Amino acid sequence: MAKTAQEKLDAKREKEYNKTHKHMYKLKPGDIVFDILNYLFFGLFTLSCIFPFYYLFINTISDNKLVQRGMINFYPRGIHFQNYLSLTNVNDLGNAFIVSITRTIFGTVLMVLATAFVGYVVTKQEMWHRSFWYRFIVITMYFNAGLIATYLNMVMLGLTNNYMVYIIPGIVAPYNIILVKTYIESIPGELEESAFIDGASYFTVFRKLIWPLSKPILATVAIFGAVGHWNSFQDSLLYMTNAPSLMTLQHRLYIYLNQSSNIASMMNTSGAGAAAQFENLLNVKVIKYTISMISVIPILLVYPFMQRFFEKGIMLGAVKG
């Protein structure tokens, strides 16, 4: 099919554009050296970040006797997964895992919902005493009553030995509210105005306009919340003294890590292979590596899928002060 005059003109213009910019952006020797050094530096930096996790992993799946001697450095030897399978027999570890998973899911979801709504509300000039409430939220980032007062407050609220102590205190996070507020203020106000003209309420605007447009910053906030909930064990340590069934996975692993030399006595094992399994688990170094890897794996699996939202949210949330 013959090309039209316009298509020929467009092809000619594209050819001239490519020729001009190819000459304009031709790399000089200094640019090539810089690019090589740049890629080399960030490549080595990336490897230095990844290697500790890789080192932990290969030591948890290698022969335990070789690990104890420090002979596993760059690749696994005598591969097996008995260390991970054996930890499933530790008392209450499965229940602690469920507690950590549920608190991470519920705590993160509620925190994101509250953060998004409060962040939207404080952007409205017509909010009653808006400046006061926003400053009141921000000031809590810099001042707190301390550990003892916080503990006594939780006791008076009846949250000690209560699952809700994991959820309620973290629903409102001032730093995350600031991020969301700043991001929402970067959204063109004309979009809201057109929605209000069409008769939409504040809640409708929030649900159908602000929420979808704020997904990058909300994903960033979700990462902060999920990592914080998953890694937290201090609240379990302080508030679950009489409720061992509500201890988190991190708290349980912390206890076992400190008592790793006696972990064999915590195993519910039986049968002919018990002696071999005990011998396998009494390797303190391997136990520490395995426990550390278990606590890290979930975040390593989730974070790569949220990385693109994380970067976009942080950059866009920092546009306005």
C-alpha positions in Angstrom: 0.0 0.0 0.0 1.5 3.3 -1.1 2.4 5.8 1.6 0.6 9.1 1.8 2.4 12.4 1.5 1.9 13.0 5.2 3.4 9.6 6.1 6.4 10.3 3.9 6.8 13.7 5.5 6.6 12.2 9.0 9.2 9.5 8.1 11.6 12.2 6.8 11.2 14.3 9.9 11.8 11.3 12.1 14.9 10.4 10.2 16.3 13.9 10.5 15.5 14.0 14.2 17.3 10.7 14.8 20.3 11.8 12.8 20.5 15.2 14.7 20.1 13.7 18.2 22.5 10.8 17.4 25.2 13.4 16.6 24.2 15.6 19.6 24.3 12.8 22.1 27.3 10.9 20.8 29.2 9.5 23.8 32.7 10.9 24.5 35.5 8.7 26.0 35.0 10.4 29.3 31.3 9.6 29.3 32.0 5.9 28.5 34.5 5.7 31.4 32.0 7.4 33.7 29.3 4.9 32.7 31.5 1.9 33.3 32.6 3.1 36.7 29.0 4.0 37.6 27.6 0.6 36.7 30.6 -1.1 38.4 30.1 0.8 41.6 26.3 0.3 41.8 26.8 -3.4 40.8 29.2 -4.0 43.6 26.9 -2.0 46.0 24.0 -4.2 45.0 26.0 -7.4 45.5 27.1 -6.2 49.0 23.4 -5.7 49.9 22.3 -9.1 48.6 25.2 -11.2 49.8 24.3 -11.3 53.5 20.9 -12.8 52.7 22.4 -15.2 50.3 25.1 -16.2 52.8 22.4 -16.8 55.4 20.4 -18.9 53.0 23.2 -21.2 51.8 24.3 -21.8 55.3 20.8 -22.9 56.4 20.5 -25.5 53.5 24.1 -26.8 53.7 25.6 -29.6 55.7 25.4 -28.5 59.4 28.9 -29.8 60.2 30.4 -27.8 57.4 28.6 -24.7 58.5 29.9 -25.2 62.1 33.4 -25.3 60.7 32.9 -22.1 58.7 33.4 -23.9 55.3 30.3 -22.5 53.6 31.0 -19.1 52.0 29.9 -18.8 48.4 27.9 -21.9 47.5 25.9 -24.6 49.4 27.3 -28.0 50.0 25.3 -31.1 51.1 22.0 -29.4 50.4 19.1 -30.3 52.7 16.0 -28.5 54.1 15.9 -30.3 57.5 16.6 -27.1 59.4 13.4 -25.5 58.2 11.3 -28.6 58.6 12.6 -29.2 62.1 11.6 -25.8 63.3 8.0 -26.6 62.4 8.0 -28.9 65.4 9.0 -26.2 67.9 6.2 -25.6 70.4 3.8 -22.7 69.5 5.8 -21.6 66.5 2.8 -22.2 64.1 0.5 -20.3 66.4 3.0 -17.4 66.7 3.3 -17.3 62.9 -0.5 -17.0 62.6 -0.6 -14.2 65.1 2.1 -12.3 63.2 0.5 -12.8 59.9 -3.0 -11.6 61.1 -1.6 -8.6 62.9 0.4 -7.6 59.9 -2.7 -7.9 57.6 -5.3 -6.3 59.8 -2.9 -3.7 61.3 -1.7 -2.6 57.9 -5.2 -2.4 56.3 -6.6 -0.4 59.1 -3.6 1.9 59.3 -3.7 2.6 55.5 -7.5 3.3 55.6 -7.2 5.6 58.6 -4.1 7.3 57.2 -5.7 7.9 53.8 -8.9 9.4 55.3 -7.2 11.6 57.9 -4.6 12.7 55.3 -7.5 13.8 53.0 -9.5 15.5 55.7 -6.6 17.7 56.9 -6.2 19.0 53.4 -9.7 20.7 53.6 -9.5 24.3 54.5 -13.1 24.2 55.8 -12.2 21.5 58.4 -13.1 22.8 62.0 -9.8 24.0 63.6 -7.8 22.3 60.9 -4.5 23.9 61.8 -4.9 22.9 65.5 -5.7 19.3 64.8 -2.9 18.9 62.2 -0.3 20.4 64.5 -1.7 18.2 67.3 -1.0 15.1 65.1 2.4 16.3 64.1 3.6 17.1 67.6 3.1 13.5 68.7 6.1 12.6 66.5 8.4 14.6 68.8 7.0 14.1 72.2 5.7 11.0 74.0 5.1 10.0 77.6 7.8 7.2 77.7 7.7 3.5 78.1 6.3 3.3 81.7 3.5 5.8 81.0 2.6 4.0 77.8 2.5 0.6 79.6 0.3 2.0 82.4 -2.0 3.5 79.8 -2.4 0.1 78.1 -3.1 -1.5 81.4 -5.9 1.1 82.2 -7.3 0.6 78.7 -7.4 -3.2 79.2 -5.1 -3.9 76.3 -2.5 -6.0 78.1 -2.8 -9.7 77.2 -5.2 -8.5 74.5 -4.7 -9.1 70.8 -6.0 -5.6 70.0 -2.8 -4.0 71.6 -1.1 -5.0 68.3 -3.7 -3.1 66.2 -5.1 -0.1 67.9 -2.0 1.9 68.9 -0.6 1.8 65.3 -3.8 2.8 63.4 -2.8 6.5 63.4 0.8 7.1 62.3 1.6 10.9 62.1 4.5 10.5 59.7 2.4 8.5 57.2 -0.4 11.1 57.5 2.1 13.8 56.5 3.1 11.8 53.5 -0.4 11.2 52.4 -1.5 14.8 53.0 1.4 16.1 51.0 0.7 13.7 48.1 -3.0 14.6 48.0 -2.2 18.3 47.9 -0.2 17.6 44.7 -3.4 16.3 43.0 -5.0 19.1 40.9 -7.8 20.8 42.8 -9.9 21.1 39.6 -10.6 17.4 39.8 -12.3 17.7 43.2 -14.1 20.9 42.1 -15.6 19.2 39.1 -16.8 16.3 41.3 -18.4 18.7 43.8 -20.2 20.5 40.9 -21.6 17.2 39.9 -23.1 16.7 43.4 -20.5 14.4 44.9 -20.0 14.4 48.7 -16.7 14.5 50.5 -16.9 10.7 51.1 -17.7 10.0 47.4 -14.8 12.2 46.2 -12.5 10.4 48.6 -13.7 6.9 47.6 -13.9 7.4 43.8 -11.3 10.1 43.2 -8.7 10.5 45.9 -8.3 6.8 46.8 -7.5 5.6 43.3 -5.2 8.5 42.6 -3.3 7.9 45.8 -2.4 4.3 45.3 1.4 5.0 45.0 1.7 6.7 48.3 -0.7 4.3 50.0 1.4 1.4 48.8 4.4 3.1 50.3 2.6 3.6 53.6 1.5 -0.1 53.4 5.1 -1.2 53.1 6.1 0.9 56.2 3.2 -0.6 58.2 3.7 -4.2 57.1 7.4 -4.2 57.8 6.8 -2.5 61.2 4.1 -5.0 62.2 6.1 -8.0 61.0 9.3 -7.1 62.7 7.8 -5.8 66.0 8.3 -7.9 69.1 8.6 -5.3 71.8 4.9 -4.9 72.2 4.5 -8.7 72.5 7.4 -8.7 75.0 5.8 -6.0 77.2 2.1 -6.7 76.9 1.7 -10.5 76.5 3.3 -11.6 79.8 0.3 -13.8 80.7 -0.9 -14.7 77.2 1.8 -16.9 75.6 -0.7 -18.0 72.9 -0.7 -14.3 71.6 3.0 -13.9 71.3 4.2 -13.0 67.8 6.6 -15.0 65.7 9.4 -12.5 66.2 9.0 -12.7 70.0 9.1 -16.5 69.8 12.1 -16.5 67.6 13.8 -14.0 69.9 13.2 -16.4 72.8 14.5 -19.4 70.9 17.5 -17.5 69.6 18.5 -16.6 73.1 18.0 -20.2 74.2 19.3 -21.9 71.1 21.6 -24.2 73.0 18.6 -25.7 74.7 16.2 -25.8 71.7 16.3 -29.5 71.5 14.3 -29.7 74.7 11.6 -27.7 73.1 11.0 -30.1 70.2 8.0 -32.4 70.1 9.9 -35.3 68.4 9.5 -39.0 68.6 10.6 -42.1 66.7 13.8 -43.6 65.6 15.1 -40.5 63.9 14.8 -38.3 67.1 18.4 -38.7 68.1 19.7 -37.7 64.7 17.4 -34.7 64.6 18.5 -33.5 68.0 22.1 -33.8 66.9 21.3 -31.8 63.8 19.6 -29.0 65.7 22.0 -28.6 68.5 24.3 -26.7 66.1 23.8 -23.2 67.6 25.2 -21.4 64.6 22.8 -23.2 62.2 19.8 -22.5 64.5 20.6 -18.7 64.5 21.0 -18.6 60.8 17.7 -20.5 60.2 15.7 -18.3 62.6 17.1 -15.2 61.1 16.2 -16.4 57.6 12.6 -17.3 58.7 12.1 -13.8 60.0 13.3 -12.1 56.8 11.8 -14.3 54.1 8.2 -12.9 54.1 9.4 -9.3 53.6 11.9 -10.4 50.9 9.0 -12.0 49.0 6.6 -9.1 49.3 8.9 -6.1 48.9 9.9 -6.6 45.2 6.2 -6.4 44.1 5.7 -3.1 46.0 9.0 -1.5 45.0 7.7 0.4 42.0 4.9 1.9 44.1 7.3 2.6 46.9 9.7 4.7 44.7 6.9 6.6 43.0 5.1 7.3 46.2 8.1 8.7 48.0 9.1 11.0 45.1 5.6 12.3 44.5 4.9 12.7 48.2 8.0 14.9 48.5 7.0 17.4 45.8 5.3 19.9 48.2 6.2 20.9 51.8 
